[in-house]
């Protein structure tokens, strides 16, 4: 569950590594099991660890790099070692908790953050992350209690209001969620995620205010792909403004040419407009950037079939079944084109 701040944290750990490099002992010719495996960068840090085996920042940095490469066991072992050497770095707990979460060990991740919450009860970032983990495992009452502790110290913290909104939304308390998200954007008009959450709730209620909130999300950050996508989805599904939605998806793919979902949704809209060749091109781009995207292959197959290219359609439907053998639409497609 890498947070948006994870690249910043990794950069900070690498800076810690640079800061300690000048204190390292001269290189030795000793070889250890630490040097086996990993990227060249990981191997270099392993060499430094063999020279400075009590340097917590080295273990934390290597652990973060293992995490980047999805080597969870190695990453967890390194972060736990870093914490055993220096238990007063909250960032270590954050990365370790994220690793557990991405390793489908959410309870262990929560345990790590609970410990961090006890050690750093006045650190807002840590308490917000604890609330996030509590929400993930549906511990709504503890999550609200954690946020209330933040509120006692920082009554106008926008991220705190945003998390309140997430908890209330997950509890089905829509009106309280709306109030919380409104407080979040009142205190930070640039908080795009809060604008999006608020707009989506109001769109579900068919409120005419939703359009304004989607616009506010885009105004807060005109290059934010999530905001543009949310507005495009609203235009196509609630307003039947397919041309407006298409324009936004094209803008998304200009900003992020590898944004698969943008091509895919654009293809679906073109199919709705019977623009089959344009739909095919969009699905083609989607699967090029995501070679295991079953839905993308399926709809490229549909577009190919509509164009009369049965060989391409068959190939696409077979690709779908390779990825997802129980995909009923692809099974039916194979039978049709055969």
N, C-alpha and C positions, 0 to 999 in steps of 0.2 A: 504494500500500500504506500508507494512512494508519494510523498506530498509534493506540492508545487515547489517547496523550498528545498527539496532533496538535492538538486544540482548545486545550490548555494552551499549546503552543508558539506557536500563532497569537496567543493572548492576550498572551504574553510579547513577541512582536514588535510588537504594537500598543502595548504599554506603552513599548517602546523608541521608537516613533514619537512618543508623547506626550512622552517625556522630551527628545526632540530638537526638538520643535516650538518651544519658547521660544528656541532658538538660530537659527531660520530667519531668513532675510533678509525684509524687507518684500515683500509681493506685488508683482509687476510685471505689466505688460500684455502681455509677450511671449507669443506662442503658439508651441508646438513640437509636433512629431509625438507627443511623450510624452502630450499631453493628449487624443489621439484614442482612443476606444474604452474599454471597461470600465465598471464600475459607477461611480456617483458617488463612492464611497469610493476606488476605484482612481484616478479622475480627480483627486481631491484630492491623493492621494499623488504622482501624476505632476506636479502643479503644484509640490509641495514639492521633488521631485527636480530640476525645472528651476531651482529656486532654490539647491539644495544638491546639486550633481551628484556629490559625493564622499562622500555620507553612505550608508554601507553598510547601515545599519538600514532606511533608506527602501526601498532596492531589495529587501531581504529581506522586508519587510512586504508590498510590492506583489506580489512573487513568490508569497508565501503566499496572497494574495487571488486572484491569477490561478489558482493551484492549486485553491482552493475552487470556482472557476467552471469548472474543467477546461480552462483555456486553458494547455495544457502548454508549448507552445513559448515563449510569453511568460514563463511562470513560471520555466522553466529558464534562460532568458536573464537574468532578473533575479537569480536566486540565484547564477548564475555570476559576474555582475557584483559582487554583494555579497561573494562570496568573494575576488574579485580585489582588492577594496578593504580587506577585513578577513578574513584567512585564519585567525584564531584564535577564531572563534565556532563551536563544534561543532554548534550547532543548525542553522546554515546548511547544513552537509553532510547532516544528517539529512533536512531537508525536500527538498533537491535529490535525494537518493537515492530518497526516497519518490515524487517526481514521475517520475523515470525508471522506477521499477518500475510505477507506475500507467499509464505511457505505453507499456508493453510493451517496455521497454528495460532488462531486468533486469541485463544485463552492465554497462551504463554505471552503473547504480545501485550494483552491487557495487564497481566501480572507485572511485566516490566514497567509499563506506564504507571501502574499503581505505586510501585516502589519509587519511581521518579517523582510522582506527586507528593509522596511523603517527604522526600529529600528536598524538593524545591517547591514548596507550597505557595511561594510568592512570585514564582516565575510564570508569567501569563502564558507564554508559548507552550510550556510544559502542561499547564492545566487545561489549556484548550485542546491539546493533543490527547490528554487523558479523557476528556469529555467525548472526543471523536471516537476513541476506541470503545468507550462505554456505550455509545450509541450503536456502534457496529455490532455489538453482541446483545443489543436490545436491552441494556440496563438503563432504562429511561430515567428512573428516579435518581440513581447515583449520578447520571450525567447532568441532570438539572441541579443537583446539589453542588457539583463541581463548578458549574457555570455561576451559580449564586455566590460562591466564594470569590470568584473573579469580580463579580458585580459589586461586592462590598468594597473592593479596592479601586476598581475602575468602572464606575457606574455608566460611562458612556462609550465603552469599548465596542467598536462596530463588529469586530470578529466574534466577540462574545454574543452579541445580539444575533449574528448570523447563525452561530451554533445553536442558540436557543430556538431559532426558527427551524433548523434541521431536526431537532429533537421533537418539537411540537408537531411538525409535519409527519414525522415517522409515527407519532402517537395518534395521528388522525385528528389532531386539534388544529384544524385549518385556520380558524379565526385568530388563535393565539400565534400561529406561525406567521400569518400576514402581519400582525402587529410587530412581531420581532424583526422580520425582514425590513419593514418600514423604518424601524428604529435604526437598523444597521445602515441603510442608505442615507438616512438623515444625518448620521454622524460621519459617514464616508461615502459621498456620492460617486466615488470611483470604484466602489465594491461591486464589480460586475456580476459575480456569482449570486449576490443577494438580489440584484435587479432581475436576473434570469429566474431564480426560484420564485420570486414574487409574481413575475409576469406569468409563469407557467401555472401557478395556483389560480390566478384570476382568469386565465384562458380556460382552465377546466371548469370554472364557474360561469363561463360565457360572459364575463364582465367586459364592457367596452373599454375599461381602464387598462386592460392587458396590453393593447397596442402601444399605449404611451410608455408602459414600463419596458416593453421590448425595445422601443426606440431609445429609452434612457440607457439601457444596457449597451447598445451600440454606440451611443454618444459618449459613454464613459470610456470606451476603448474601441475605436472604429476598426481596429485590426484584430480584435478578439474573435477567434474562430467559433468559440462556444456561443458567444452572443449572436453572431451572424447566423449560426446554424439554428439556434432557438427561434430567432425571428423568422427565418425561412420556413421552418416547420410550421410555425403559427400561420404564416400567410397561406401555405398550401393546404393545411388541414382545417383551419378555422375560417379563413376568408376566401378560400378557393381562388386565390390570386397566384396562379401558377407562374405567370411571367415574372411577377415580383420575386417569387421564391427562386426561380431559375437565375435571376440576376444576382441574388445573394450567394447562391451556391457557386456561381462562376467567380464571384469576388473571393469567396473562401479559397477556391483552388488556385487563384492568383497569389493569395497570401501564403498558402501552404500547398504547393503542388502535389504533395504526397498524402493529402488528407483523403483517405479512401472513402469515407462515408459521404463526403461531398459529391464525389463522382457517382456513387451508388444512388443517392437520393436524386441527383440531377437526372440520372437515367430513368428512374421511376416516374419522374414528372414528364419527361419526354414521351414515355410509353403512354401516359394518360392523355397526352396531346397527339398521339398517333404519329409522333416524329420518330419512326423506328430506327432509321440510320443514326440519328443523333443519340438515341437511347443506347444503341449497340456500342457506339464509340465511347460513351460514358462508362458503361459496364466494362468495356475492354480496359480502360484506364484503371478502373477499380481493382480488377484482378491482377493487373500488372504490378500494382503497388502492394497488393495483398494476395500472394499466390495460393493461400489456403482459405480464401473467402468463398465459402460454398454458395451463399446467397448471390454473390456477384456472378459466379459462373452460371448459376441457374437462370438469372435474368438475362445474361448475355445469350444463353441458349434460347430463351424465349424470343429475344429480339432476332436472333439468327433464324429461328423457325418462322417468324413472321415475315422475314425477308425471303424465305424460300431456300435458305442455305441449310439443308438438312444434315449435311456432313458436319458442319460446324456445330449445329445444335446438338447432334448426337455426342460429339466430342465433349461439349460443355456439360451435358447431363451426366455423362460418364465421369467427368471430373468431380462433379458434385457428389456422386455416389462413392467415389474414392475417398473423399473427405468426410462425408456424412452418409453412411450406407443406408440409413433409414429415412432419407429425404423422399417423401412420397411424391412430391411434385416432379422430382427428377426421374423417379421410376416410371411415372406415367409419361413423361416426355420421351424417354427412351423407347417405350412401346409405340408412341405415336410416330416418331420419325423413322423407326425401323419399318 
